[in-house]
Amino acid sequence: MFTYLFAYSMRRQQAVVMSIIEVAPLEHIRRERSSIKWTRFAADVLPLFVAEMDYPLAPAIVATLVERVQASDTGYLDGPGALAPAFARFALARWGWNVDPSHVHLATDVSVGIVEALRLAVPAQGRVAITPPVYPPFYELVEEAAASVVETPLLEQGGSWALDLAALETSFAGGIDAFLLCNPHNPHGIVWTRDTLVSLARLAAEYDVFVISDEIHAPLTHPGVTFTPFAPLASAAGARAVTVTSASKGWNVAGLKCALVIAADDATNELLNRLPEEVACRTSILGLHANIAAFGCTDWLDDAITQIVDNVSLLDTLLREHLPAVIYHRPRASYLAWLDLRHLGLGDCPYQRILDDARVALNNGECFGLGGRGFARLNLACSPDTLREAVARITALVARVGADTATA
Ligand SMILES: Cc1ncc(COP(=O)(O)O)c(C=O)c1O
């Protein structure tokens, strides 16, 4: 055991020099962490479900947190302070988006930011459009804001997905108060093109639909892919929009509870100025400092993306070799893989069969709304060995099921 841990610690030291984020062995992470990823299922289940990374935190974030705790800087917040210019610098350098720091507001997390923005922009019993399959809590967040969900599913065209702009226009024309955009889109990892977003902004302006753009996965856009922030397009088209984002996915700090709600223009900022004072006050001061450190720490982010993209390719190779019946389109952002498991022979709910009999926890596609049945989402922010093991377990299950069917 000692030799193993010594070898691991040596590899970590080398990894720091080589700018590689070394992932600790699963048993080690399971011992160290107490989040849902490591506690929901028994220890023999490989956890590839919730969107948390297995990577260790960026050293700059660790240092900031230690420093703030040592300074006893653990009180309440009054506003974004230094976070607004820190995010503005990141957004400009990364995406060419000029954020006005006075348009930046705080919320506990992206989910709360969405609910609070909906409460301001949508009347009671208002109608909010979403585009399933999509991040499952979108359904609950709309309900939490006392509004109702209108589903306009993504269009599947030859294995790739698009926003159904014609259906959205029909829906907007029928009376929609707000549209919840997932940009990039979870679970597919789609990075919407500028043209698509320009069309959406025009529709939103024409039908006066308030757009909330959830851009939490945007920092994790893969190399060679262009992410387009929605706010500047909305402002150019005369649409009302806010962006809700955080370092929580890109740097794996979801538990630190801090997000940004950003108005696209002055008029929308007037609306956000009406956010209850408690929304900022409930945000974690440690989360705020972690976000400031994160947005200044792009080397770590780029290293994480490199490892994710390696796993995207590895999954592609493993599936072609061992599970060719799985349909998988590479994500263009973030670390989530949306897998079509309908042809695996594992029945109506492959997620459950894989959990029960292969001991691999994915996210059940059905929870992502219309069009999700028979699919599952897999988290790629793990070590290549974990990914290999997951595919090996599923392959063995499929072989067993195939053999049972043949002899039945
Ligand atoms: C698209 C999307 N929005 C929001 C969230 C949740 O963010 P938060 O923890 O900041 O509420 C997630 C988490 O995975 C997500 O994928």
The ligand as an ORCA input file, in Angstrom:
! r2SCAN-3c Opt
* xyz 0 1
  C     -26.792     22.995    -17.735
  C     -26.633     23.038    -16.254
  N     -27.151     24.064    -15.567
  C     -27.050     24.139    -14.219
  C     -26.382     23.167    -13.515
  C     -26.342     23.252    -12.012
  O     -25.515     24.303    -11.645
  P     -25.477     24.810    -10.143
  O     -24.891     23.704     -9.335
  O     -24.592     26.016    -10.194
  O     -26.880     25.136     -9.770
  C     -25.805     22.097    -14.183
  C     -25.108     21.040    -13.436
  O     -24.606     20.085    -13.955
  C     -25.935     22.024    -15.585
  O     -25.406     21.018    -16.289
*
